[in-house]
């Protein structure tokens, strides 16, 4: 991947997913698994950005963005934040690695 590259993508969260996230945050006893949702966003032939919402034993419900080298299956960079309410999932997020910037816009 060329150094200094900018990549940008918009991810739309459905009303159903937002409802599921509300339950996932507010009603822990209803959780069937630790991961609510996961999406892999392809950047190029050897890189992707993984978007994940999961329950973490120490942090509560967390949003993770992970930049991965898919050839070597190796973590390159990441970002995470706790989600206190469903609307926290919306926003503009950035992961930077070796002078390149990966922007994910999460919208309703």
N, C-alpha and C positions, 0 to 999 in steps of 0.2 A: 504494500500500500504506500502510495506516495506521501511523504512527510508534508504536513501543512494542509492536508485535505479537510474539507468541511462536508459533513453528511447531515442530512436533515430528513425527518420523517414525522408524520402526524398519525397518532393512534387514536381511534375513536372508541370510547367506552359506552356500551349500550346501557339503556335504562335497567335491563335485567341484571347486567353485571354490577351496576351500582347498587341495586337492591340486594344482591347476593353479598356484596362487600359490606353493606350496612349490617346484615345478619352475622357475617364473619367477624366483624369488629364487636358488635353489641351483644351477641349471644354465643360465647365461646363453647358452650355445651352442645351446640348444634353442629359444630364442625365435624365433618366426615374425614377430613385429611388436613395436613398442615399447609398444603399449597392450594390457594383459591384459583389462581389463573397464571398461565405462563404463555408467553408469545416470543418466538424467535423472529427477529427482523433482519433480513439479509442485507448486508452492506456491500459485499462483493463475493468473489469465489472462495475467499479464505477467512472472512470475518463476518460475525453477526453480533447483534446487540440483543441480549436476552432481557425481557421485561417480565418480572415475576412479583406476585403478591403472595405472601405466605405468613404463617404464624411463626414467630420466633419465641422461644421459651423465655428469653430475657428482655427482649425489646417489644413484645406484643405483635401487632400486625405491621408488617414491614413491606415497603416497595424496594425492590432491588433492580438495578440496571447493571448488566455485566457485559463488557466487551470481550468477546472470545475469538481466539484464533482457532478456526474450525479444523484446520489441517492437523495441528498439534494438540487440539483440544486443551488449550491453555488459556487461563485467565490473563487478560492484558490490563484492564482497568475497570473500575466500577463506581457506583454511587448507590447509597441507600438512605432511606428515611422512614421513620415511624409514621404510621397513619392513625391518627386519633379519631377521625371521622371520614366518611366516604368521600367527601369533596376534596380531601387532601390529595387524592390521586390525580387531580387535574393540575396542569401547569406545564412549564417548560423546563426540561431537564437536560443536563449536559454531562457527557463523559469525555475526558481529554486523555490522549495518549500519543506520545512522541510528536507533539506539535499539531496533531490532528484533533478536530473537535466533532463530536457526534451529538446532535441535538434531537431530542424526542419531545414533541408537543403532544400532550395528552388532553383530549377534548371530549365533550359530551356529544 
